[in-house]
Amino acid sequence: MRLYTLLLGLLGVWRVAYMLHAEDGPADVFLRVRRRLEAGAFAAIVGCFYCLTVWVAVPFAWLAASLVGASWLETFLLWPALSAGAIVIERLTSRDAVATVRYQEDRESIREDH
C-alpha cells in the first residue's frame, strides 16, 4: 500500500468520525444525524469518538484495500490501523488534551528517620 493511500485513509476516517461526533455541519445536518443515531441503538457509538472511529474505518479499509488489491488479512489489519491513526490525530489536535502533571516534593518536607 502506498503511503499516500494510507494517509488519505487516516485523514478520511478522522474527518468523518469528527464530523459525526462533534460538529453541527451546514444547516445542522450532522447535528440532526447525530441526534437520530443517539435516539436509537447507536447512542454509545456516536457518543464515543474512539468507538466511532472503529466503525467509520470499516468502509475506508475496504475501499483502500480494494484499490490496491490487498488480501483479506491486509484489509483486516488495515481496519484497526486506520481507527488507531484517527485516534492519534484526534489526541494530537484536541484542545482537551490532558496536560502532563509534574509533581515534586519539597526536600524540607521529607523527614528522614535515622
Buried (B, 14 or more C-beta within 10 A) or exposed (E): BEEEBBEBBBBBBBBBBBBBBEBEEEEEEBEEBBEEBEEEEBEEBBEEBBBBBBBBBBEBBBBBBEEEEBEEEBBEBBBEBBBBBBBEBBEEEEEEEEEEEEEEEEEEEEEEEE
